[in-house]
Amino acid sequence: MLPRHVQRLGRDWIAHVNGSQVFAFGSPVPTCMRWAGHCPWASFPLPVPVDFSANWRLPPFFGPWRQFQNSNWQLDNFAQNSCFHLPNPSMKSEGEEPLTKKRRLSAQPDSPAFSEQKEALCVSVSQDEKSESNKKGNIKRHWEYFCQHSRTMKILESAETDQSNREREAKFDFTVMSYNILSQNLLEDNSHLYKHCRQRLLIWTYRFPNILQEIKQLDADVLCLQEVQEDHYRKEIKSSLESLGYHCEYKMRTGSKPDGCAICFKTSKFRLISSNPVEFFRRDIPLLDRDNVGLVLLLQPKFPCKTNAAICIANTHLLYNPRRGDIKLTQLAMLLAEIASVAPQKNGIFCPIIICGDFNSVPGSPLYRFIKEGKLNYEGLAIGKVSGQEQFPRGQRILSIPIWPKKLGISQNCVYEIKQQQKEEDAGEKTEEATSDNTKEIVIASEKLSSKLQHRFKLSSVYSHYFPENGLPEVTTCHSRSAVTVDYIFYSAANDDSVAQPGTEDSLHGGLKLLRRLALLTEKDLWTVNGLPNENNSSDHLPLLAEFRLIER
């Protein structure tokens, strides 16, 4: 028995945890420990710090029980025998979220009903995915299968005839990942975004093994990486990915920031036809004074496709500044112009296209709609509303018409004007050359007055951006200031794909069928593991991953 004065002291002692949670015997609160009833000295409340560890010792006034401190007591062994119920130390409870996050979650309005994308999903979680998601501290993500590629159909396919087997072997399926891995330099320059993180989690030597492990586990055939720091790429990222069977192409930013974009592909699946870097900085154009970049690759599937089959993969990281929508749209137009020069085949139509990246724009914004719909009338549009990043945009200046100057050499159709003229000449259209200079000036003047942007790619988004069961928004990035979607995988859908855009058959050679995608999460889901980065996820972005099937004409 305890001395009576110690029992009285224990009964009168209430410990407040985190300023709000009271620790008491038998408390159902998951962040507190429940002491076993058979422990004779545990019949009164004990103060337990939030970061409970094996180094914890009983308070000094528990004189009769000081022998616990001198008996090499280990928490792990003790917990097995005394029925401790401890939360995983890498997890944070909802009550431990930053106050700004709790206020935003509680005040969040109902989201739009759901995505414009009409999908027929057969969602299933495999046993190995379930066991993986049950590991403490891991983010729970599962594959979402489209009906045409359900597990049931895979089982049925295995029982088909030899002829069907040969047909299946002729299909070319591949996976694509888009992942902003968070440059260490940018992390340190913007440390205010990561106040919720323990410092040891932000060190590159801790982060890189986690990032590499994610890449290994997801095992994509094509990686589109953003914020790849040049010295890290040169010293360890490239060699690590090459050891996994990837060929790597990299484009560093042109200014003082030492990061860039990389596209890496499995050499067992693809052969490189061409690599085309895109620099958005133009010294002679004041509008284009930012150092963002893009990268466009033309890849040839190794088998079992036709010899002339090709896939165009583009990767970019657009300007962040929410108040400079004019720069964002111009950077996007430059990327689309490069794709339009790389993707055409001999017959004049485009090969299948995939565009990945961090676009620093939210779903439904004018920039997002321009990518998906292929057109945008920006007359009267404020530059602060282009990306939709701010609820109350600070950039109120109206976009000029045209947005970029003529000397950029890109038309309002987002193609290189010189190359467009060359193609017309190759096609035998000599009438343009025979026109007078006066007529050319009239054409140019009318284009300058146009406020309509266009492109011909007919792109669809892999993700629908809202959860159909509750309408909550999907999140691709989450830190101390915000949790939104800014990362995307766009693709040119085949005619029979459930999300194909109308008119695709006019400009595409075949297309891509979306087979499955790795599900995203809500903001609340991410804060159950203390946001991003955390113990197991070492970027402030989630990797996006999708599987496609190449459809050939």
Secondary structure, DSSP 8 states (H G I E B T S, - for coil): ---HHHHHHHHT--EEETTTEEE-TT---TTS----TT-TT-SS-----SS--TT----TT-GGGGGGTTTT--HHHHHHHHT-----TT---GGGS-HHHHHHHHT-----S--S----EEE---HHHHHHHTSTT-----EEEEGGG-HHHHHHHHTS-HHHHHHHHT-EEEEEEEEE---HHHHHHTGGGGTTS-GGGGSHHHHHHHHHHHHHHH--SEEEEEEEEHHHIIIIIHHHHHTTTEEEEEEE-SSS--EEEEEEEETTTEEEEEEEEEE---TT-TT-----EEEEEEEEE-SSS-TT--EEEEEEE----TT-HHHHHHHHHHHHHHHHHHSB-TTSSB--EEEEEE-S--TTSHHHHHHHHSEEE-TT-BGGGSS---SS-S---B--SSSS-GGG-B-TTSSBHHHHHHHHHHTT--HHHHS-HHHHHHHHHHHHT--EEE-S--EEES--SB-TTT--B-BSEE-SS-EE--EEEEEEB-TTSTT--TTGGGTBSSEEEEEEEE--B-HHHHHTTTSSS-SS--SSB--EEEEEEEE--
